[in-house]
Amino acid sequence: MELSLVFLLCLFLSSVLLFLHLLFFKNNHSSAGEGGAPLPPGGSGWPLVGESLAFLSTGWKGHPEKFIHDRIKKYSSPVFRTHLLGENVAVFCGANGNKFLFSNENKLVQSWWPSSVDKLFPTSPHTSFKQESIRMRKILTNILKAEALQRYIGVMDRMARRHFSEKWDNKQEVTVFPLTKSYTFSLACKLFISVEDPSHVNKFAEPFNVLVSGLISMPIELPGTQFYRAMKASSFLRNELVSIIKQRKVDLFEGKASPTQDILSHMLLTSDENGRFMHEIEVANKILGLLIGGHDTASSACTFMVKYLSELPRIYQGVYKEQNEIANSKGAGEMLNWDDIQKMKYSWNVACEVLRLSPPLQGAFREALSDFTYNGFSIPKGWKLYWGSSSTHLNPDVFPDPRKFDPSRFEGDGPAPYAFVPFGGGPRMCPGKEYARLEILVFMHHLVRRFRWDKIVPDEKIVVNPIPIPTKGLPIRLYPR
């Protein structure tokens, strides 16, 4: 009797799921769009969840490119449709897809983030997301442009020396990923909000990691879920930042803080065209976003730099030779400067190849502002659009023998336009690109001049959540120079 009830219940649930699937498919994925042009080829996946689990699980399994590459092969199309994070999504592939999305920013498309990000970083009730993005980009472009960043090099050099002295020197073994996170987070706290005391930085570190882990997740706010923990961490960090912001306002008024000392001061003293200054909670949200952009991606890049240099002695030797020549040209105790950074050409080519093979940013979303046609397919207004770096970074037609580590790809004019996109492109090119370049190169300079190293776990698994992470943190054995 009990088995019969279980069987009937399973049959009923299966029928409901089948009905929902057919209804969902019919309502959301008709074969033609506006004007008669067909929708891109693709599928809807499961009811409600669509193909979200397949999309996320390829990253959890260490092969984030598989979701896109499998569907390119299946549909033989440079654009396909799917259903991700509760939304109809068209995935644009290849350099032409990147070019189309990047060059039509605020014309046919605009930036879009999943609801999990919107809930963790709510926009101001006073302005639209588009207005906030434009205003923030204007502020960051001035603060993070190459000329303005020159004065940060000395601080980066000093903090890198201290980091290696305290965390790496006199150690036989270290675990790289937690150390690079500590380095980049400390640096971001110093340069963005002038927080340098280790105990204060550590107070932020753990909730910050929880927040980052929940950024791209199913927005289910129930105790025990990743998103619930991220919401709690976001609230804690926002409150801490508001306290810092309130004190900074007082310090600026009393002349105890400099208007140009960091990004926080710039934000507090910059008004929009109507003379309106950002509210404290707005500034806190922007600082939180900047800490993610200026810390997590750089820590991933530095970690994978260590990984690849341990696997490729010839590449390591080339970086060491260049960095040693720069060091030998300087006086005792003399800090790195802008001219030194410009000499690190081979090292930056190596860094770019790391970013190609293990990009911290896997891709990003846009939203269609109106109906349009791309490559003969109709894209309806309101659909979400996604580009993924792997569609060019690991494409043999763009980068021959794409799995081979070859820094020479970036010599001369480098890759074709819109093919190398670790920092995005177009009007929404990451404004922190130059900041990341300085941060990575200063880290490389001190790393290779102090140590050689071997990986302790030869074939350590890499997962993506949402950035690439070695599952064991990349433990290495150090050999001091």
C-alpha positions as CSV (number, residue, x, y, z in Angstrom):
1,M,0.0,0.0,0.0
2,E,2.8,2.5,1.0
3,L,4.7,1.6,-2.2
4,S,1.6,2.2,-4.3
5,L,1.1,5.7,-2.7
6,V,4.8,6.5,-3.3
7,F,4.5,5.4,-6.9
8,L,1.3,7.5,-7.5
9,L,2.9,10.5,-5.8
10,C,6.0,10.2,-8.1
11,L,3.8,9.8,-11.1
12,F,1.8,12.9,-10.1
13,L,4.9,15.0,-9.6
14,S,6.4,13.8,-12.9
15,S,3.2,14.8,-14.7
16,V,3.2,18.3,-13.0
17,L,6.9,18.8,-14.0
18,L,6.2,17.7,-17.6
19,F,3.2,20.1,-17.8
20,L,5.2,23.0,-16.4
21,H,8.0,22.2,-18.8
22,L,5.7,22.2,-21.8
23,L,4.0,25.4,-20.6
24,F,7.3,27.0,-19.9
25,F,8.7,26.1,-23.2
26,K,5.6,27.3,-25.1
27,N,5.4,30.6,-23.3
28,N,9.0,31.5,-23.2
29,H,10.7,29.9,-26.2
30,S,8.5,30.3,-29.2
31,S,10.4,29.7,-32.5
32,A,10.1,33.2,-33.9
33,G,10.6,36.7,-32.5
34,E,9.5,40.1,-33.5
35,G,9.3,40.7,-37.3
36,G,9.4,37.0,-38.1
37,A,13.1,36.4,-37.5
38,P,13.6,33.2,-35.5
39,L,14.9,33.1,-32.0
40,P,18.4,31.8,-31.6
41,P,18.7,28.0,-31.3
42,G,18.7,26.6,-27.8
43,G,16.6,25.1,-25.0
44,S,14.8,26.1,-21.9
45,G,16.1,23.4,-19.5
46,W,14.0,22.5,-16.5
47,P,11.0,24.4,-15.3
48,L,11.9,27.4,-13.1
49,V,15.6,26.6,-12.8
50,G,16.2,26.4,-16.5
51,E,19.8,25.5,-17.2
52,S,21.2,27.4,-14.2
53,L,22.5,24.3,-12.4
54,A,24.3,23.1,-15.6
55,F,25.7,26.6,-16.0
56,L,27.0,26.8,-12.4
57,S,28.0,23.2,-12.0
58,T,30.5,23.4,-14.9
59,G,32.4,26.0,-12.8
60,W,32.1,23.9,-9.7
61,K,33.6,21.0,-11.6
62,G,36.5,23.1,-12.8
63,H,35.5,23.5,-16.5
64,P,33.4,26.7,-16.8
65,E,34.0,26.9,-20.5
66,K,32.2,23.6,-21.1
67,F,28.7,25.1,-20.8
68,I,29.3,27.5,-23.7
69,H,31.5,25.2,-25.8
70,D,29.1,22.3,-25.7
71,R,26.3,24.4,-26.9
72,I,28.3,26.1,-29.7
73,K,29.1,22.6,-30.9
74,K,25.5,21.4,-30.5
75,Y,23.8,24.3,-32.2
76,S,26.5,25.3,-34.7
77,S,25.7,29.0,-34.0
78,P,27.7,31.9,-32.6
79,V,24.6,32.9,-30.5
80,F,22.3,30.5,-28.7
81,R,19.4,30.8,-26.2
82,T,19.1,29.3,-22.7
83,H,17.4,30.1,-19.4
84,L,19.7,31.1,-16.5
85,L,19.0,32.5,-13.0
86,G,15.3,32.9,-13.8
87,E,15.8,34.8,-17.1
88,N,15.7,34.2,-20.9
89,V,19.3,34.6,-22.0
90,A,21.0,34.8,-25.3
91,V,24.6,33.9,-25.2
92,F,26.9,35.7,-27.6
93,C,30.1,34.0,-28.6
94,G,33.3,34.9,-30.3
95,A,35.0,38.2,-31.0
96,N,32.1,39.4,-33.2
97,G,29.7,38.7,-30.3
98,N,31.9,40.6,-27.9
99,K,32.3,43.5,-30.3
100,F,28.5,43.7,-30.8
101,L,27.7,43.8,-27.1
102,F,30.6,46.1,-26.1
103,S,30.0,48.6,-28.9
104,N,26.3,48.9,-28.3
105,E,26.4,49.7,-24.6
106,N,23.6,52.1,-23.7
107,K,22.3,51.9,-27.3
108,L,20.9,48.4,-27.8
109,V,22.1,46.9,-24.5
110,Q,22.8,47.9,-21.0
111,S,24.5,46.3,-18.0
112,W,22.5,43.8,-16.0
113,W,23.2,41.7,-13.0
114,P,21.3,38.7,-11.6
115,S,18.8,39.3,-8.8
116,S,21.3,37.9,-6.2
117,V,23.7,40.9,-7.0
118,D,20.8,43.4,-7.0
119,K,19.7,42.2,-3.6
120,L,23.3,42.3,-2.2
121,F,24.0,45.7,-3.8
122,P,20.6,47.6,-3.9
123,T,20.6,50.7,-6.0
124,S,19.8,54.1,-4.7
125,P,16.1,55.2,-4.7
126,H,17.2,58.6,-5.9
127,T,18.9,57.5,-9.1
128,S,18.6,54.7,-11.7
129,F,21.2,51.9,-12.0
130,K,22.2,53.4,-15.4
131,Q,22.8,56.9,-13.8
132,E,24.7,55.4,-10.9
133,S,26.9,53.4,-13.3
134,I,27.8,56.4,-15.4
135,R,28.5,58.5,-12.4
136,M,30.7,55.9,-10.7
137,R,32.6,55.2,-13.9
138,K,33.3,58.9,-14.3
139,I,34.8,59.0,-10.7
140,L,36.8,55.9,-11.2
141,T,38.2,56.9,-14.6
142,N,39.8,60.0,-13.0
143,I,41.0,58.1,-9.9
144,L,42.3,55.0,-11.5
145,K,43.8,56.3,-14.7
146,A,47.5,55.6,-15.3
147,E,48.8,59.1,-14.3
148,A,46.9,59.2,-11.1
149,L,48.0,55.7,-10.1
150,Q,51.7,56.5,-10.3
151,R,51.6,57.8,-6.7
152,Y,50.3,54.4,-5.6
153,I,53.3,52.4,-6.8
154,G,55.4,53.3,-3.8
155,V,52.6,52.2,-1.4
156,M,52.2,48.9,-3.4
157,D,55.9,48.3,-3.2
158,R,56.1,49.0,0.5
159,M,53.1,46.7,1.3
160,A,54.4,43.9,-0.9
161,R,57.8,44.0,0.9
162,R,56.0,43.8,4.2
163,H,53.7,41.0,3.0
164,F,56.5,38.8,1.8
165,S,58.6,39.6,4.9
166,E,55.8,38.6,7.3
167,K,54.0,35.9,5.5
168,W,56.6,34.1,3.2
169,D,60.1,34.6,4.4
170,N,61.6,31.8,6.7
171,K,58.8,29.4,5.6
172,Q,59.4,26.1,4.0
173,E,55.8,25.8,2.8
174,V,53.0,28.2,2.2
175,T,49.4,28.0,0.8
176,V,49.2,30.6,-1.9
177,F,45.6,31.5,-2.4
178,P,44.9,32.7,1.2
179,L,48.1,34.7,1.1
180,T,47.3,36.5,-2.2
181,K,43.8,37.2,-0.9
182,S,45.4,38.7,2.3
183,Y,47.8,40.8,0.2
184,T,45.3,42.2,-2.3
185,F,42.6,42.8,0.3
186,S,45.1,44.7,2.6
187,L,46.2,46.8,-0.4
188,A,42.6,47.6,-1.4
189,C,41.7,48.6,2.1
190,K,44.7,50.9,2.3
191,L,44.3,52.5,-1.1
192,F,40.5,52.7,-1.2
193,I,39.6,53.6,2.4
194,S,42.9,54.2,4.2
195,V,42.4,51.2,6.6
196,E,45.8,49.6,7.2
197,D,45.7,48.3,10.8
198,P,45.9,44.4,10.4
199,S,43.2,43.8,13.1
200,H,40.8,46.2,11.3
201,V,41.5,44.5,7.9
202,N,41.0,41.1,9.4
203,K,37.7,42.1,10.8
204,F,36.5,42.7,7.2
205,A,38.2,39.7,5.6
206,E,36.0,36.7,6.5
207,P,32.6,38.3,6.0
208,F,33.9,39.7,2.7
209,N,34.8,36.2,1.5
210,V,31.3,35.0,2.5
211,L,29.8,37.9,0.5
212,V,31.8,37.1,-2.6
213,S,30.9,33.4,-2.5
214,G,27.2,34.3,-2.6
215,L,27.3,36.9,-5.4
216,I,26.3,34.5,-8.2
217,S,23.9,32.1,-6.4
218,M,20.3,31.2,-6.3
219,P,18.7,34.2,-4.3
220,I,17.1,32.0,-1.7
221,E,17.2,33.9,1.6
222,L,16.7,30.9,4.0
223,P,19.0,30.1,6.9
224,G,21.8,27.8,5.9
225,T,21.9,28.9,2.2
226,Q,24.9,30.5,0.6
227,F,22.8,33.6,-0.3
228,Y,21.5,34.0,3.2
229,R,25.0,34.0,4.6
230,A,26.0,36.5,1.9
231,M,23.2,38.8,2.9
232,K,24.2,38.7,6.5
233,A,27.8,39.4,5.6
234,S,26.8,42.3,3.2
235,S,24.8,43.9,6.0
236,F,27.7,43.7,8.5
237,L,30.2,45.1,6.0
238,R,27.9,47.9,5.0
239,N,27.4,49.0,8.6
240,E,31.1,48.9,9.3
241,L,31.8,51.0,6.2
242,V,29.1,53.5,7.1
243,S,30.9,54.0,10.4
244,I,34.2,54.7,8.6
245,I,32.4,57.1,6.2
246,K,30.8,59.1,9.0
247,Q,34.2,59.5,10.7
248,R,35.9,60.4,7.4
249,K,33.3,63.2,6.9
250,V,34.3,64.6,10.3
251,D,38.0,64.3,9.5
252,L,37.6,66.1,6.2
253,F,35.6,68.9,7.8
254,E,38.3,69.3,10.5
255,G,41.2,69.0,8.1
256,K,42.5,65.7,9.6
257,A,42.0,63.9,6.3
258,S,43.1,64.8,2.8
259,P,40.6,65.2,-0.1
260,T,42.9,63.2,-2.3
261,Q,44.2,60.5,0.1
262,D,42.0,57.7,-1.3
263,I,38.9,56.8,-3.3
264,L,36.6,57.3,-0.3
265,S,37.6,61.0,0.0
266,H,37.0,61.4,-3.7
267,M,33.5,59.9,-3.5
268,L,32.5,62.0,-0.5
269,L,33.6,65.3,-2.2
270,T,32.3,64.6,-5.7
271,S,28.8,65.8,-6.6
272,D,26.7,65.1,-9.7
273,E,25.7,67.7,-12.2
274,N,22.9,68.8,-9.9
275,G,25.2,69.3,-7.0
276,R,24.0,66.2,-5.2
277,F,26.4,64.2,-3.1
278,M,26.1,60.5,-2.6
279,H,24.4,59.3,0.6
280,E,26.5,57.3,3.1
281,I,24.8,54.0,2.2
282,E,25.4,54.7,-1.5
283,V,29.1,55.3,-0.8
284,A,29.2,52.1,1.3
285,N,27.7,50.0,-1.5
286,K,30.2,51.5,-4.1
287,I,33.2,50.8,-1.8
288,L,32.0,47.2,-1.3
289,G,31.8,46.8,-5.1
290,L,35.2,48.3,-5.5
291,L,36.7,46.0,-2.9
292,I,35.4,43.0,-4.8
293,G,36.7,44.3,-8.1
294,G,40.1,45.4,-6.7
295,H,40.7,42.4,-4.5
296,D,39.2,39.1,-5.5
297,T,40.1,39.2,-9.2
298,A,43.7,40.3,-8.5
299,S,44.2,37.6,-5.8
300,S,43.0,35.0,-8.4
301,A,45.4,36.3,-11.0
302,C,48.4,36.4,-8.6
303,T,47.6,32.8,-7.5
304,F,47.5,31.4,-11.0
305,M,50.7,33.4,-11.8
306,V,52.4,31.2,-9.0
307,K,50.8,28.1,-10.5
308,Y,51.9,28.6,-14.0
309,L,55.4,29.8,-13.1
310,S,55.9,26.6,-11.0
311,E,55.0,24.5,-14.0
312,L,57.0,26.4,-16.6
313,P,60.7,26.9,-15.5
314,R,61.6,28.6,-18.8
315,I,58.9,31.2,-18.4
316,Y,59.9,31.7,-14.7
317,Q,63.5,32.3,-15.8
318,G,62.4,34.9,-18.3
319,V,60.4,36.8,-15.6
320,Y,63.2,36.5,-13.1
321,K,65.8,37.8,-15.6
322,E,63.7,40.9,-16.4
323,Q,62.8,41.6,-12.7
324,N,66.4,41.1,-11.6
325,E,67.7,43.6,-14.2
326,I,65.2,46.2,-12.9
327,A,66.3,45.6,-9.3
328,N,70.0,45.8,-10.1
329,S,69.5,49.2,-11.8
330,K,68.2,50.7,-8.5
331,G,70.0,51.9,-5.4
332,A,69.8,50.1,-2.1
333,G,66.3,50.4,-0.6
334,E,65.0,52.5,-3.6
335,M,61.3,51.9,-4.3
336,L,59.8,50.8,-7.6
337,N,58.5,53.6,-9.8
338,W,56.5,54.2,-12.9
339,D,59.5,53.8,-15.2
340,D,60.3,50.4,-13.7
341,I,56.8,49.2,-14.3
342,Q,57.0,50.2,-18.0
343,K,60.1,48.0,-18.3
344,M,58.2,44.9,-17.2
345,K,57.1,44.0,-20.7
346,Y,57.8,40.3,-20.7
347,S,56.4,39.9,-17.2
348,W,53.1,41.6,-18.3
349,N,52.9,39.3,-21.4
350,V,53.2,36.4,-19.0
351,A,50.5,37.9,-16.8
352,C,48.2,38.3,-19.8
353,E,48.6,34.7,-20.8
354,V,47.7,33.8,-17.2
355,L,44.6,36.0,-17.6
356,R,43.7,34.3,-20.9
357,L,43.9,30.8,-19.5
358,S,42.5,31.5,-16.1
359,P,40.5,34.7,-16.3
360,P,39.1,35.9,-13.0
361,L,36.0,37.3,-14.9
362,Q,34.3,34.4,-16.7
363,G,31.9,36.7,-18.5
364,A,29.1,39.3,-17.8
365,F,25.5,40.0,-18.5
366,R,23.7,42.7,-20.5
367,E,20.0,43.4,-21.1
368,A,18.3,44.1,-24.4
369,L,16.9,47.7,-24.4
370,S,14.8,47.0,-27.5
371,D,14.1,44.3,-30.0
372,F,17.0,43.8,-32.4
373,T,18.4,41.2,-34.9
374,Y,21.8,39.7,-34.6
375,N,23.3,37.2,-37.0
376,G,19.8,36.6,-38.5
377,F,18.2,35.9,-35.1
378,S,15.7,37.9,-33.2
379,I,16.6,39.1,-29.7
380,P,13.5,40.4,-27.9
381,K,13.5,43.4,-25.6
382,G,14.1,42.6,-22.0
383,W,16.1,39.4,-22.7
384,K,19.3,39.0,-20.9
385,L,22.5,38.6,-22.9
386,Y,25.7,36.9,-21.8
387,W,29.3,36.9,-23.1
388,G,31.9,34.5,-21.9
389,S,35.7,34.9,-22.2
390,S,36.2,31.3,-23.0
391,S,34.5,31.6,-26.4
392,T,37.6,33.5,-27.6
393,H,40.3,32.8,-25.0
394,L,40.1,29.0,-25.7
395,N,39.1,29.2,-29.3
396,P,41.7,27.6,-31.6
397,D,40.7,29.9,-34.5
398,V,41.5,32.9,-32.3
399,F,44.4,31.5,-30.3
400,P,46.1,28.6,-32.1
401,D,46.8,25.7,-29.7
402,P,44.8,27.5,-27.1
403,R,45.8,25.4,-24.1
404,K,49.5,26.1,-24.6
405,F,51.0,28.7,-22.4
406,D,52.6,31.2,-24.8
407,P,53.4,34.8,-23.8
408,S,54.5,35.7,-27.3
409,R,50.8,35.9,-28.3
410,F,50.9,39.4,-26.7
411,E,54.0,40.8,-28.5
412,G,53.7,43.5,-31.1
413,D,50.0,44.3,-31.7
414,G,48.9,41.4,-29.7
415,P,45.6,39.5,-30.2
416,A,42.9,40.6,-32.5
417,P,40.4,43.2,-31.2
418,Y,37.7,41.8,-28.9
419,A,39.5,38.5,-28.6
420,F,41.3,39.0,-25.3
421,V,38.7,40.2,-22.8
422,P,39.7,39.6,-19.1
423,F,38.7,43.2,-18.3
424,G,35.7,43.3,-20.6
425,G,35.6,45.9,-23.4
426,G,34.0,49.0,-24.9
427,P,32.5,51.7,-22.6
428,R,32.3,49.2,-19.8
429,M,36.0,48.2,-19.9
430,C,37.0,47.6,-16.3
431,P,38.3,51.0,-15.1
432,G,40.6,49.2,-12.6
433,K,42.6,47.5,-15.4
434,E,45.7,49.7,-14.8
435,Y,45.4,49.3,-11.1
436,A,45.4,45.5,-11.5
437,R,48.4,45.7,-13.8
438,L,50.4,47.5,-11.2
439,E,49.3,45.3,-8.4
440,I,50.2,42.1,-10.3
441,L,53.5,43.3,-11.5
442,V,54.7,44.5,-8.1
443,F,53.7,41.2,-6.7
444,M,55.6,39.3,-9.4
445,H,58.7,41.5,-8.9
446,H,59.1,40.5,-5.2
447,L,57.9,36.9,-5.6
448,V,60.5,35.8,-8.2
449,R,63.4,37.7,-6.7
450,R,62.8,36.1,-3.3
451,F,61.9,32.5,-4.3
452,R,61.8,29.5,-6.5
453,W,59.0,27.0,-5.6
454,D,57.4,23.7,-6.4
455,K,53.7,22.7,-6.2
456,I,53.0,20.3,-3.4
457,V,49.8,18.9,-5.1
458,P,50.7,18.2,-8.7
459,D,47.2,18.0,-10.2
460,E,45.2,20.2,-7.8
461,K,41.6,20.6,-9.0
462,I,40.4,24.1,-9.9
463,V,36.8,25.2,-9.3
464,V,35.1,28.5,-10.3
465,N,32.9,30.1,-7.7
466,P,32.6,32.7,-9.2
467,I,36.4,33.2,-9.7
468,P,38.9,30.3,-10.3
469,I,40.1,28.8,-7.0
470,P,42.5,25.9,-6.4
471,T,40.5,23.5,-4.1
472,K,43.4,23.1,-1.7
473,G,44.6,26.8,-1.9
474,L,47.7,25.9,-4.0
475,P,50.3,24.8,-1.4
476,I,53.9,25.2,-2.5
477,R,57.4,24.4,-1.2
478,L,59.7,27.4,-1.1
479,Y,63.3,27.7,-2.0
480,P,64.6,31.1,-1.0
481,R,67.1,32.8,-3.3
